[in-house]
Amino acid sequence: MSGSKNQSRPVARHRGETARKNKSRSTLRRAAANLGTSQRMAVVAGVVAVFLGAGAATQAAGQAISAQDMSRTAESRAVAEHNATPSATATPSASESAKPSTAPAQAPAPVPAAVAPQAAAPAAPVAPPAPAAPAVHVAVDDPAGAQAYAASMLSSYGWGQGEMSSLMTLWNKESDWRTTATNASSGAYGIVQSLPGEKMASEGPDWQTNYQTQIRWGLNYIKERYGSPSAAWAFHLAHNWY
């Protein structure tokens, strides 16, 4: 009796365990058919737990649920970012295109006005040229030159060359035909010994230095007072002056 009992127990225990396992599998399958993806994964984890034991099944189920939650979170974040970021190539709608632009219109660049030609500056008044300084006349004592000039002038007064000898004697006595001859006592000046010498200025301003000016004045004086050089010499012989 005791031996038969010992043989039946293991068999009965084995059958009971098998029945429980089969029942658990059927239950899990029915539950998995009615659940979503994430829940199916949990059921699968439960089935695995049946084979691996209660502790391993619980750990596997927790890991599956965590993985599913992380997947959902990542998907939700991606969708949110996609909706929040406008497409760079998005085409504005018709209503947006029809809106007037609020940007201020850029004013056209001003066209530069034609530059008026500047009026020519009035020319500065030209100062009149300064009067030339009077030439400095240098007195030249040239008896030969003075005698030659006198001889060339005789004909212009109507006299012949015979009058030249009387003229030579007269002015030799008066001045030796020197342009700068001066009488110390009377102040008579020049070849013709004009008294005063300023009288000869009527013939030219250079009367003090130019023997030609002195000779022209002297011949005019002889012509008007004596008529000829010979007559003037005769008067000088009589009076020691003419």
Secondary structure, 3 states (H helix, E strand, C coil): CHHHHHHHHHHHHHHHHHHHHHHHHHHHHHHHHCCCHHHHHHHHHHHHHHHHCHHHHHHHHHHHHHHHHHHHHHHHHHHHHHHHCCCCCCCCCHHHHHCCCCCCCCCCCCCCCCCCCCCCCCCCCCCCCCCCCCCCCCCCCCHHHHHHHHHHHHHHHCCCCCHHHHHHHHHHHHHCCCCCCECCCCCCECCCCECCHHHHHHCCCCCCCCHHHHHHHHHHHHHHHCCCHHHHHHHHHHHCCC
